């Protein structure tokens, strides 16, 4: 869990020098997802799409992506 509230922090790393699409499935609905930097400060230059039961985004070679998410029912 994130230190300041009931959100969760997820980190993804692309180790194979390839751009990829990430499709994360969740047993619970994701209410909100915001991209952050490594220090968990919100950033605006990254697109993440919330789907029916998960989220989708693209990751670049050797990139670290940090997302803060909040779950629903």
N, C-alpha and C positions, 0 to 999 in steps of 0.2 A: 504494500500500500504506500501511497505517497505520504510524506511526512505531515503535510498540512491539512489534509482532508480525506474523504473516503474514496478518492480516485486511485487507480493503479497505474504504475509506470511500466511501460514495456519498451525494451530495447531490441533492435534488430541490427544484424551486421551481415554484410555481403562480402564473403571472403574469397570469392572465385574470379574476381576481375570481370564480372559480367553484370550488365543491367538486368533487372528482374522485376516481375510483377509479383506483389505479395497479396495473398488472399487469406486473411485470418478468419477462422470460424470461431464463434463463441456460443456456449450453451445458453448464455443469457444475452438479452438484447443490449447492445452498446448504445447508451443514451447520448454520449458526447465523446469526442476524440479530438485532442489538440496536439499538434506537433510542438516539440520543445527542443531546446538545445541540451547539451549534456548536463548542464546545471539546472535543468527543468524550468527554464524561463521560456515562455511562449514565443514561438517564431511564426512569421506570416508567409514565408516563401516556400511552403511545402503543402502539397495537396493530398488529403486523405479523404476517402469516401466511406461513409457509414452505409452498410448494406442491411438487409433484413436481419441477418444473424451473424454479423461480423463487420470487417472493414477491408478496404483495398487501397493499395498505394504502390508506387514504383520506387525502386531503390537503385542507386547507381553503384558502379564498381567500388568496392572497399568502403562504402558509405556506412555510417552508423546512424540509424534513425531511432529517435526517442519519441514515444507517444504517451500522453497521459489520457487515460480513458475512465469513464464512469459507466457502471452497469445498471441496468434496470431489471424488471421482472421477466 
